[in-house]
Amino acid sequence: MALYDVKPEDPEPRAGRGRRNQSVPIAAECRDPSSGATWSGRGKPPRWIADRDRDKFAITD
């Protein structure tokens, strides 16, 4: 501090890096009627919906 002629009361506290983006839960688009499992439509489709018509599993609320 002496090198730069800074007093202890001079520096302001460092601000953080800012807010991190928090992930928001995605609403499910499809539901398996037999097990109740849901899928949001993102990522690889689960086995119960793969290669099938997704309109049959659509959640209509």
N, CA, C and O atoms as a Maestro MAE file, in Angstrom:
{
 s_m_m2io_version
 :::
 2.0.0
}

f_m_ct {
 s_m_title
 :::
 protein
 m_atom[244] {
  # First column is atom index #
  i_m_mmod_type
  r_m_x_coord
  r_m_y_coord
  r_m_z_coord
  i_m_residue_number
  s_m_chain_name
  s_m_pdb_residue_name
  s_m_pdb_atom_name
  i_m_atomic_number
  :::
  1 25 0.820 -1.172 0.000 1 A "MET " " N  " 7
  2 3 0.000 0.000 0.000 1 A "MET " " CA " 6
  3 2 0.874 1.249 0.000 1 A "MET " " C  " 6
  4 15 0.514 2.271 -0.584 1 A "MET " " O  " 8
  5 25 2.023 1.156 0.661 2 A "ALA " " N  " 7
  6 3 2.922 2.307 0.696 2 A "ALA " " CA " 6
  7 2 3.486 2.579 -0.691 2 A "ALA " " C  " 6
  8 15 3.732 3.731 -1.050 2 A "ALA " " O  " 8
  9 25 3.687 1.537 -1.462 3 A "LEU " " N  " 7
  10 3 4.229 1.686 -2.814 3 A "LEU " " CA " 6
  11 2 3.308 2.526 -3.686 3 A "LEU " " C  " 6
  12 15 3.785 3.317 -4.499 3 A "LEU " " O  " 8
  13 25 2.013 2.371 -3.533 4 A "TYR " " N  " 7
  14 3 1.041 3.084 -4.360 4 A "TYR " " CA " 6
  15 2 0.400 4.269 -3.634 4 A "TYR " " C  " 6
  16 15 -0.499 4.912 -4.177 4 A "TYR " " O  " 8
  17 25 0.853 4.560 -2.421 5 A "ASP " " N  " 7
  18 3 0.340 5.661 -1.606 5 A "ASP " " CA " 6
  19 2 -1.174 5.537 -1.422 5 A "ASP " " C  " 6
  20 15 -1.931 6.473 -1.678 5 A "ASP " " O  " 8
  21 25 -1.592 4.341 -0.966 6 A "VAL " " N  " 7
  22 3 -2.996 4.056 -0.723 6 A "VAL " " CA " 6
  23 2 -3.181 3.868 0.772 6 A "VAL " " C  " 6
  24 15 -2.382 3.191 1.419 6 A "VAL " " O  " 8
  25 25 -4.221 4.459 1.319 7 A "LYS " " N  " 7
  26 3 -4.531 4.334 2.734 7 A "LYS " " CA " 6
  27 2 -5.588 3.236 2.903 7 A "LYS " " C  " 6
  28 15 -6.336 2.949 1.968 7 A "LYS " " O  " 8
  29 25 -5.652 2.626 4.082 8 A "PRO " " N  " 7
  30 3 -6.621 1.547 4.289 8 A "PRO " " CA " 6
  31 2 -8.075 1.974 4.051 8 A "PRO " " C  " 6
  32 15 -8.896 1.151 3.646 8 A "PRO " " O  " 8
  33 25 -8.400 3.238 4.295 9 A "GLU " " N  " 7
  34 3 -9.782 3.679 4.094 9 A "GLU " " CA " 6
  35 2 -10.083 4.035 2.637 9 A "GLU " " C  " 6
  36 15 -11.247 4.255 2.300 9 A "GLU " " O  " 8
  37 25 -9.083 4.097 1.769 10 A "ASP " " N  " 7
  38 3 -9.280 4.482 0.371 10 A "ASP " " CA " 6
  39 2 -9.975 3.416 -0.485 10 A "ASP " " C  " 6
  40 15 -10.953 3.741 -1.159 10 A "ASP " " O  " 8
  41 25 -9.520 2.177 -0.487 11 A "PRO " " N  " 7
  42 3 -10.136 1.212 -1.406 11 A "PRO " " CA " 6
  43 2 -11.578 0.884 -1.007 11 A "PRO " " C  " 6
  44 15 -11.916 0.772 0.171 11 A "PRO " " O  " 8
  45 25 -12.390 0.738 -2.016 12 A "GLU " " N  " 7
  46 3 -13.763 0.312 -1.792 12 A "GLU " " CA " 6
  47 2 -13.798 -1.213 -1.858 12 A "GLU " " C  " 6
  48 15 -12.967 -1.829 -2.525 12 A "GLU " " O  " 8
  49 25 -14.745 -1.808 -1.175 13 A "PRO " " N  " 7
  50 3 -14.818 -3.276 -1.242 13 A "PRO " " CA " 6
  51 2 -15.090 -3.737 -2.674 13 A "PRO " " C  " 6
  52 15 -15.815 -3.096 -3.434 13 A "PRO " " O  " 8
  53 25 -14.488 -4.853 -3.002 14 A "ARG " " N  " 7
  54 3 -14.673 -5.399 -4.351 14 A "ARG " " CA " 6
  55 2 -16.078 -5.908 -4.521 14 A "ARG " " C  " 6
  56 15 -16.644 -6.546 -3.633 14 A "ARG " " O  " 8
  57 25 -16.616 -5.623 -5.648 15 A "ALA " " N  " 7
  58 3 -17.929 -6.172 -5.986 15 A "ALA " " CA " 6
  59 2 -17.722 -7.604 -6.464 15 A "ALA " " C  " 6
  60 15 -16.667 -7.944 -7.000 15 A "ALA " " O  " 8
  61 25 -18.717 -8.422 -6.270 16 A "GLY " " N  " 7
  62 3 -18.637 -9.809 -6.737 16 A "GLY " " CA " 6
  63 2 -18.664 -9.859 -8.254 16 A "GLY " " C  " 6
  64 15 -18.665 -8.828 -8.927 16 A "GLY " " O  " 8
  65 25 -18.685 -11.019 -8.756 17 A "ARG " " N  " 7
  66 3 -18.715 -11.205 -10.206 17 A "ARG " " CA " 6
  67 2 -20.096 -10.951 -10.779 17 A "ARG " " C  " 6
  68 15 -20.278 -11.028 -11.994 17 A "ARG " " O  " 8
  69 25 -21.049 -10.658 -9.956 18 A "GLY " " N  " 7
  70 3 -22.404 -10.453 -10.437 18 A "GLY " " CA " 6
  71 2 -23.244 -11.670 -10.172 18 A "GLY " " C  " 6
  72 15 -22.751 -12.686 -9.682 18 A "GLY " " O  " 8
  73 25 -24.493 -11.571 -10.489 19 A "ARG " " N  " 7
  74 3 -25.397 -12.695 -10.284 19 A "ARG " " CA " 6
  75 2 -25.170 -13.764 -11.317 19 A "ARG " " C  " 6
  76 15 -24.985 -13.485 -12.502 19 A "ARG " " O  " 8
  77 25 -25.187 -14.961 -10.861 20 A "ARG " " N  " 7
  78 3 -25.129 -16.088 -11.792 20 A "ARG " " CA " 6
  79 2 -26.526 -16.342 -12.307 20 A "ARG " " C  " 6
  80 15 -27.505 -16.165 -11.582 20 A "ARG " " O  " 8
  81 25 -26.618 -16.747 -13.531 21 A "ASN " " N  " 7
  82 3 -27.917 -17.098 -14.084 21 A "ASN " " CA " 6
  83 2 -28.362 -18.409 -13.461 21 A "ASN " " C  " 6
  84 15 -27.693 -19.435 -13.588 21 A "ASN " " O  " 8
  85 25 -29.470 -18.361 -12.806 22 A "GLN " " N  " 7
  86 3 -30.022 -19.561 -12.203 22 A "GLN " " CA " 6
  87 2 -30.921 -20.236 -13.225 22 A "GLN " " C  " 6
  88 15 -31.705 -19.580 -13.910 22 A "GLN " " O  " 8
  89 25 -30.799 -21.539 -13.316 23 A "SER " " N  " 7
  90 3 -31.645 -22.247 -14.272 23 A "SER " " CA " 6
  91 2 -33.078 -22.275 -13.748 23 A "SER " " C  " 6
  92 15 -33.318 -22.451 -12.554 23 A "SER " " O  " 8
  93 25 -33.986 -22.104 -14.635 24 A "VAL " " N  " 7
  94 3 -35.400 -22.089 -14.311 24 A "VAL " " CA " 6
  95 2 -35.991 -23.434 -14.724 24 A "VAL " " C  " 6
  96 15 -35.725 -23.919 -15.824 24 A "VAL " " O  " 8
  97 25 -36.785 -24.033 -13.854 25 A "PRO " " N  " 7
  98 3 -37.386 -25.318 -14.233 25 A "PRO " " CA " 6
  99 2 -38.223 -25.185 -15.505 25 A "PRO " " C  " 6
  100 15 -38.945 -24.205 -15.689 25 A "PRO " " O  " 8
  101 25 -38.115 -26.171 -16.361 26 A "ILE " " N  " 7
  102 3 -38.845 -26.201 -17.621 26 A "ILE " " CA " 6
  103 2 -40.111 -27.030 -17.423 26 A "ILE " " C  " 6
  104 15 -40.062 -28.111 -16.835 26 A "ILE " " O  " 8
  105 25 -41.218 -26.539 -17.902 27 A "ALA " " N  " 7
  106 3 -42.475 -27.285 -17.791 27 A "ALA " " CA " 6
  107 2 -42.428 -28.521 -18.686 27 A "ALA " " C  " 6
  108 15 -41.894 -28.481 -19.794 27 A "ALA " " O  " 8
  109 25 -42.988 -29.600 -18.193 28 A "ALA " " N  " 7
  110 3 -43.022 -30.840 -18.963 28 A "ALA " " CA " 6
  111 2 -43.987 -30.715 -20.130 28 A "ALA " " C  " 6
  112 15 -45.049 -30.106 -20.008 28 A "ALA " " O  " 8
  113 25 -43.613 -31.294 -21.258 29 A "GLU " " N  " 7
  114 3 -44.459 -31.285 -22.449 29 A "GLU " " CA " 6
  115 2 -45.177 -32.610 -22.655 29 A "GLU " " C  " 6
  116 15 -46.279 -32.647 -23.203 29 A "GLU " " O  " 8
  117 25 -44.547 -33.706 -22.211 30 A "CYS " " N  " 7
  118 3 -45.093 -35.043 -22.457 30 A "CYS " " CA " 6
  119 2 -45.100 -35.845 -21.164 30 A "CYS " " C  " 6
  120 15 -44.238 -35.668 -20.302 30 A "CYS " " O  " 8
  121 25 -46.098 -36.741 -21.041 31 A "ARG " " N  " 7
  122 3 -46.193 -37.612 -19.869 31 A "ARG " " CA " 6
  123 2 -46.493 -39.027 -20.323 31 A "ARG " " C  " 6
  124 15 -47.326 -39.251 -21.202 31 A "ARG " " O  " 8
  125 25 -45.797 -39.985 -19.708 32 A "ASP " " N  " 7
  126 3 -46.049 -41.406 -19.973 32 A "ASP " " CA " 6
  127 2 -47.251 -41.826 -19.143 32 A "ASP " " C  " 6
  128 15 -47.187 -41.761 -17.915 32 A "ASP " " O  " 8
  129 25 -48.351 -42.256 -19.765 33 A "PRO " " N  " 7
  130 3 -49.544 -42.600 -18.991 33 A "PRO " " CA " 6
  131 2 -49.356 -43.793 -18.066 33 A "PRO " " C  " 6
  132 15 -50.011 -43.860 -17.026 33 A "PRO " " O  " 8
  133 25 -48.497 -44.721 -18.402 34 A "SER " " N  " 7
  134 3 -48.352 -45.914 -17.562 34 A "SER " " CA " 6
  135 2 -47.477 -45.666 -16.334 34 A "SER " " C  " 6
  136 15 -47.779 -46.182 -15.258 34 A "SER " " O  " 8
  137 25 -46.412 -44.899 -16.467 35 A "SER " " N  " 7
  138 3 -45.516 -44.689 -15.324 35 A "SER " " CA " 6
  139 2 -45.640 -43.302 -14.712 35 A "SER " " C  " 6
  140 15 -45.229 -43.100 -13.569 35 A "SER " " O  " 8
  141 25 -46.197 -42.344 -15.443 36 A "GLY " " N  " 7
  142 3 -46.301 -40.981 -14.943 36 A "GLY " " CA " 6
  143 2 -45.036 -40.165 -15.161 36 A "GLY " " C  " 6
  144 15 -44.968 -39.007 -14.749 36 A "GLY " " O  " 8
  145 25 -44.034 -40.756 -15.804 37 A "ALA " " N  " 7
  146 3 -42.787 -40.045 -16.079 37 A "ALA " " CA " 6
  147 2 -43.058 -38.907 -17.057 37 A "ALA " " C  " 6
  148 15 -43.909 -39.021 -17.939 37 A "ALA " " O  " 8
  149 25 -42.325 -37.809 -16.891 38 A "THR " " N  " 7
  150 3 -42.514 -36.661 -17.774 38 A "THR " " CA " 6
  151 2 -41.231 -36.349 -18.520 38 A "THR " " C  " 6
  152 15 -40.145 -36.784 -18.137 38 A "THR " " O  " 8
  153 25 -41.380 -35.581 -19.598 39 A "TRP " " N  " 7
  154 3 -40.248 -35.156 -20.418 39 A "TRP " " CA " 6
  155 2 -40.523 -33.740 -20.881 39 A "TRP " " C  " 6
  156 15 -41.633 -33.429 -21.313 39 A "TRP " " O  " 8
  157 25 -39.512 -32.874 -20.792 40 A "SER " " N  " 7
  158 3 -39.687 -31.464 -21.129 40 A "SER " " CA " 6
  159 2 -39.553 -31.187 -22.617 40 A "SER " " C  " 6
  160 15 -39.869 -30.084 -23.061 40 A "SER " " O  " 8
  161 25 -39.102 -32.139 -23.386 41 A "GLY " " N  " 7
  162 3 -38.911 -31.927 -24.808 41 A "GLY " " CA " 6
  163 2 -37.489 -31.504 -25.136 41 A "GLY " " C  " 6
  164 15 -37.156 -31.295 -26.303 41 A "GLY " " O  " 8
  165 25 -36.659 -31.379 -24.132 42 A "ARG " " N  " 7
  166 3 -35.260 -31.019 -24.355 42 A "ARG " " CA " 6
  167 2 -34.383 -32.242 -24.160 42 A "ARG " " C  " 6
  168 15 -34.669 -33.110 -23.337 42 A "ARG " " O  " 8
  169 25 -33.330 -32.290 -24.919 43 A "GLY " " N  " 7
  170 3 -32.392 -33.395 -24.790 43 A "GLY " " CA " 6
  171 2 -32.887 -34.647 -25.492 43 A "GLY " " C  " 6
  172 15 -33.870 -34.628 -26.233 43 A "GLY " " O  " 8
  173 25 -32.175 -35.733 -25.235 44 A "LYS " " N  " 7
  174 3 -32.507 -37.006 -25.863 44 A "LYS " " CA " 6
  175 2 -33.838 -37.516 -25.312 44 A "LYS " " C  " 6
  176 15 -34.036 -37.525 -24.097 44 A "LYS " " O  " 8
  177 25 -34.754 -37.943 -26.188 45 A "PRO " " N  " 7
  178 3 -36.042 -38.437 -25.701 45 A "PRO " " CA " 6
  179 2 -35.881 -39.738 -24.928 45 A "PRO " " C  " 6
  180 15 -35.048 -40.570 -25.288 45 A "PRO " " O  " 8
  181 25 -36.661 -39.925 -23.876 46 A "PRO " " N  " 7
  182 3 -36.596 -41.178 -23.121 46 A "PRO " " CA " 6
  183 2 -37.139 -42.348 -23.942 46 A "PRO " " C  " 6
  184 15 -37.797 -42.151 -24.964 46 A "PRO " " O  " 8
  185 25 -36.859 -43.543 -23.490 47 A "ARG " " N  " 7
  186 3 -37.241 -44.750 -24.239 47 A "ARG " " CA " 6
  187 2 -38.744 -44.856 -24.445 47 A "ARG " " C  " 6
  188 15 -39.194 -45.340 -25.483 47 A "ARG " " O  " 8
  189 25 -39.524 -44.410 -23.471 48 A "TRP " " N  " 7
  190 3 -40.972 -44.576 -23.572 48 A "TRP " " CA " 6
  191 2 -41.594 -43.703 -24.652 48 A "TRP " " C  " 6
  192 15 -42.746 -43.930 -25.021 48 A "TRP " " O  " 8
  193 25 -40.869 -42.707 -25.175 49 A "ILE " " N  " 7
  194 3 -41.430 -41.842 -26.212 49 A "ILE " " CA " 6
  195 2 -40.632 -41.906 -27.518 49 A "ILE " " C  " 6
  196 15 -41.090 -41.412 -28.548 49 A "ILE " " O  " 8
  197 25 -39.461 -42.502 -27.478 50 A "ALA " " N  " 7
  198 3 -38.603 -42.567 -28.669 50 A "ALA " " CA " 6
  199 2 -39.317 -43.314 -29.800 50 A "ALA " " C  " 6
  200 15 -39.929 -44.359 -29.577 50 A "ALA " " O  " 8
  201 25 -39.231 -42.776 -30.988 51 A "ASP " " N  " 7
  202 3 -39.806 -43.376 -32.203 51 A "ASP " " CA " 6
  203 2 -41.327 -43.539 -32.130 51 A "ASP " " C  " 6
  204 15 -41.877 -44.444 -32.757 51 A "ASP " " O  " 8
  205 25 -42.009 -42.678 -31.377 52 A "ARG " " N  " 7
  206 3 -43.470 -42.726 -31.295 52 A "ARG " " CA " 6
  207 2 -44.027 -41.333 -31.566 52 A "ARG " " C  " 6
  208 15 -43.297 -40.343 -31.544 52 A "ARG " " O  " 8
  209 25 -45.298 -41.275 -31.816 53 A "ASP " " N  " 7
  210 3 -45.970 -40.004 -32.053 53 A "ASP " " CA " 6
  211 2 -46.090 -39.256 -30.722 53 A "ASP " " C  " 6
  212 15 -46.760 -39.730 -29.804 53 A "ASP " " O  " 8
  213 25 -45.451 -38.101 -30.616 54 A "ARG " " N  " 7
  214 3 -45.427 -37.354 -29.363 54 A "ARG " " CA " 6
  215 2 -46.759 -36.695 -29.052 54 A "ARG " " C  " 6
  216 15 -47.000 -36.320 -27.905 54 A "ARG " " O  " 8
  217 25 -47.620 -36.546 -30.027 55 A "ASP " " N  " 7
  218 3 -48.930 -35.948 -29.776 55 A "ASP " " CA " 6
  219 2 -49.771 -36.812 -28.826 55 A "ASP " " C  " 6
  220 15 -50.622 -36.292 -28.104 55 A "ASP " " O  " 8
  221 25 -49.535 -38.111 -28.828 56 A "LYS " " N  " 7
  222 3 -50.270 -39.008 -27.933 56 A "LYS " " CA " 6
  223 2 -49.881 -38.794 -26.480 56 A "LYS " " C  " 6
  224 15 -50.667 -39.088 -25.580 56 A "LYS " " O  " 8
  225 25 -48.680 -38.286 -26.241 57 A "PHE " " N  " 7
  226 3 -48.174 -38.112 -24.886 57 A "PHE " " CA " 6
  227 2 -48.210 -36.658 -24.418 57 A "PHE " " C  " 6
  228 15 -47.765 -36.358 -23.311 57 A "PHE " " O  " 8
  229 25 -48.730 -35.757 -25.242 58 A "ALA " " N  " 7
  230 3 -48.729 -34.335 -24.914 58 A "ALA " " CA " 6
  231 2 -49.576 -34.056 -23.671 58 A "ALA " " C  " 6
  232 15 -50.638 -34.649 -23.479 58 A "ALA " " O  " 8
  233 25 -49.092 -33.152 -22.842 59 A "ILE " " N  " 7
  234 3 -49.817 -32.732 -21.650 59 A "ILE " " CA " 6
  235 2 -50.687 -31.543 -22.040 59 A "ILE " " C  " 6
  236 15 -50.181 -30.520 -22.502 59 A "ILE " " O  " 8
  237 25 -51.969 -31.679 -21.855 60 A "THR " " N  " 7
  238 3 -52.904 -30.597 -22.196 60 A "THR " " CA " 6
  239 2 -53.615 -30.151 -20.928 60 A "THR " " C  " 6
  240 15 -54.676 -30.674 -20.587 60 A "THR " " O  " 8
  241 25 -53.041 -29.207 -20.246 61 A "ASP " " N  " 7
  242 3 -53.654 -28.689 -18.996 61 A "ASP " " CA " 6
  243 2 -54.032 -27.261 -19.150 61 A "ASP " " C  " 6
  244 15 -54.556 -26.657 -18.214 61 A "ASP " " O  " 8
  :::
 }
 m_bond[243] {
  # First column is bond index #
  i_m_from
  i_m_to
  i_m_order
  :::
  1 1 2 1
  2 2 3 1
  3 3 4 2
  4 3 5 1
  5 5 6 1
  6 6 7 1
  7 7 8 2
  8 7 9 1
  9 9 10 1
  10 10 11 1
  11 11 12 2
  12 11 13 1
  13 13 14 1
  14 14 15 1
  15 15 16 2
  16 15 17 1
  17 17 18 1
  18 18 19 1
  19 19 20 2
  20 19 21 1
  21 21 22 1
  22 22 23 1
  23 23 24 2
  24 23 25 1
  25 25 26 1
  26 26 27 1
  27 27 28 2
  28 27 29 1
  29 29 30 1
  30 30 31 1
  31 31 32 2
  32 31 33 1
  33 33 34 1
  34 34 35 1
  35 35 36 2
  36 35 37 1
  37 37 38 1
  38 38 39 1
  39 39 40 2
  40 39 41 1
  41 41 42 1
  42 42 43 1
  43 43 44 2
  44 43 45 1
  45 45 46 1
  46 46 47 1
  47 47 48 2
  48 47 49 1
  49 49 50 1
  50 50 51 1
  51 51 52 2
  52 51 53 1
  53 53 54 1
  54 54 55 1
  55 55 56 2
  56 55 57 1
  57 57 58 1
  58 58 59 1
  59 59 60 2
  60 59 61 1
  61 61 62 1
  62 62 63 1
  63 63 64 2
  64 63 65 1
  65 65 66 1
  66 66 67 1
  67 67 68 2
  68 67 69 1
  69 69 70 1
  70 70 71 1
  71 71 72 2
  72 71 73 1
  73 73 74 1
  74 74 75 1
  75 75 76 2
  76 75 77 1
  77 77 78 1
  78 78 79 1
  79 79 80 2
  80 79 81 1
  81 81 82 1
  82 82 83 1
  83 83 84 2
  84 83 85 1
  85 85 86 1
  86 86 87 1
  87 87 88 2
  88 87 89 1
  89 89 90 1
  90 90 91 1
  91 91 92 2
  92 91 93 1
  93 93 94 1
  94 94 95 1
  95 95 96 2
  96 95 97 1
  97 97 98 1
  98 98 99 1
  99 99 100 2
  100 99 101 1
  101 101 102 1
  102 102 103 1
  103 103 104 2
  104 103 105 1
  105 105 106 1
  106 106 107 1
  107 107 108 2
  108 107 109 1
  109 109 110 1
  110 110 111 1
  111 111 112 2
  112 111 113 1
  113 113 114 1
  114 114 115 1
  115 115 116 2
  116 115 117 1
  117 117 118 1
  118 118 119 1
  119 119 120 2
  120 119 121 1
  121 121 122 1
  122 122 123 1
  123 123 124 2
  124 123 125 1
  125 125 126 1
  126 126 127 1
  127 127 128 2
  128 127 129 1
  129 129 130 1
  130 130 131 1
  131 131 132 2
  132 131 133 1
  133 133 134 1
  134 134 135 1
  135 135 136 2
  136 135 137 1
  137 137 138 1
  138 138 139 1
  139 139 140 2
  140 139 141 1
  141 141 142 1
  142 142 143 1
  143 143 144 2
  144 143 145 1
  145 145 146 1
  146 146 147 1
  147 147 148 2
  148 147 149 1
  149 149 150 1
  150 150 151 1
  151 151 152 2
  152 151 153 1
  153 153 154 1
  154 154 155 1
  155 155 156 2
  156 155 157 1
  157 157 158 1
  158 158 159 1
  159 159 160 2
  160 159 161 1
  161 161 162 1
  162 162 163 1
  163 163 164 2
  164 163 165 1
  165 165 166 1
  166 166 167 1
  167 167 168 2
  168 167 169 1
  169 169 170 1
  170 170 171 1
  171 171 172 2
  172 171 173 1
  173 173 174 1
  174 174 175 1
  175 175 176 2
  176 175 177 1
  177 177 178 1
  178 178 179 1
  179 179 180 2
  180 179 181 1
  181 181 182 1
  182 182 183 1
  183 183 184 2
  184 183 185 1
  185 185 186 1
  186 186 187 1
  187 187 188 2
  188 187 189 1
  189 189 190 1
  190 190 191 1
  191 191 192 2
  192 191 193 1
  193 193 194 1
  194 194 195 1
  195 195 196 2
  196 195 197 1
  197 197 198 1
  198 198 199 1
  199 199 200 2
  200 199 201 1
  201 201 202 1
  202 202 203 1
  203 203 204 2
  204 203 205 1
  205 205 206 1
  206 206 207 1
  207 207 208 2
  208 207 209 1
  209 209 210 1
  210 210 211 1
  211 211 212 2
  212 211 213 1
  213 213 214 1
  214 214 215 1
  215 215 216 2
  216 215 217 1
  217 217 218 1
  218 218 219 1
  219 219 220 2
  220 219 221 1
  221 221 222 1
  222 222 223 1
  223 223 224 2
  224 223 225 1
  225 225 226 1
  226 226 227 1
  227 227 228 2
  228 227 229 1
  229 229 230 1
  230 230 231 1
  231 231 232 2
  232 231 233 1
  233 233 234 1
  234 234 235 1
  235 235 236 2
  236 235 237 1
  237 237 238 1
  238 238 239 1
  239 239 240 2
  240 239 241 1
  241 241 242 1
  242 242 243 1
  243 243 244 2
  :::
 }
}
